[in-house]
């Protein structure tokens, strides 16, 4: 039988970082099951994750972040997990911060907890690995923060954070549908409009432990375009709708 | 009259009828599904009506404010092409969603098989008491 807590990690060609991420999560949150959603990797991501002790669900084809996250939510719904969290596979999200989010949801403080780099900017002071976004990325994040606040009607400081935890209401909502390409903004808007209690918690994030970022300038442009479009569409759907 | 010369009418009619025949043949050979042929058929038939029914293109010219009947016909053609592209994009989006769902199910089934196989191996291995 599955434990009540699942942490899933979407991963695409992260063979260098994935073992440390899985082992770090297992050490910090020993009661949780860990699932790596391997999104059609062409390297040893799946083998390394398995060797580190995680369950692995491998997409035969690369489908993107949204589909990988939805696979995690589907697995959670199917297996009856009541508490879930997901974090990046590149080691940017410290396991201790994942645990803090899970604790907040388990304590009933919110349905969906979102890790924010900007809620307490001083949190990473003194940490040499603390992540600080570049100038251009900061501008983009600020723009989306504003748009997300308008679309959802709730104030957010870190619209693009991939570090989240949720309860069974979140699992039910996102297992049914999850944005395909650039899902962070649309999913938050849907959660708020579906009546879920969404809270941000201050977290520190690190630079990736290994490998290279897959974000390119062209991808960033697509990200901006798709983000604006999906926010607009999400804000025009009826409130409380599950799709 | 439609406003087109007899020669242009004949040429356009032959092209459109050939196009409709090709469409039907593709359906017959299972190279196109009926559901995707609807918009092609409608546009082909409407174009044929525009060419063959006297005054149809003239009425279209009057409606759109395009004085030249040939240009009105081209505008109609462009409109149908855009509709077609929109339709095909919608079809591609739907197919993409289905592929994603299949991919996800495949990943979850692979995991399930892996877990069952591991469990089976564990069950088959004699414990220390059974030796």
Interface residues (C-beta under 8 A of the other chain):
Chain A: X35 X37 X38 X55 X56 X57 X58 X59 X60 X61 X63 X67 X70 X71 X74 X75 X78 X180
Chain B: X96 X97 X99 X100 X103 X104 X106 X107 X108 X110 X111 X114 X115
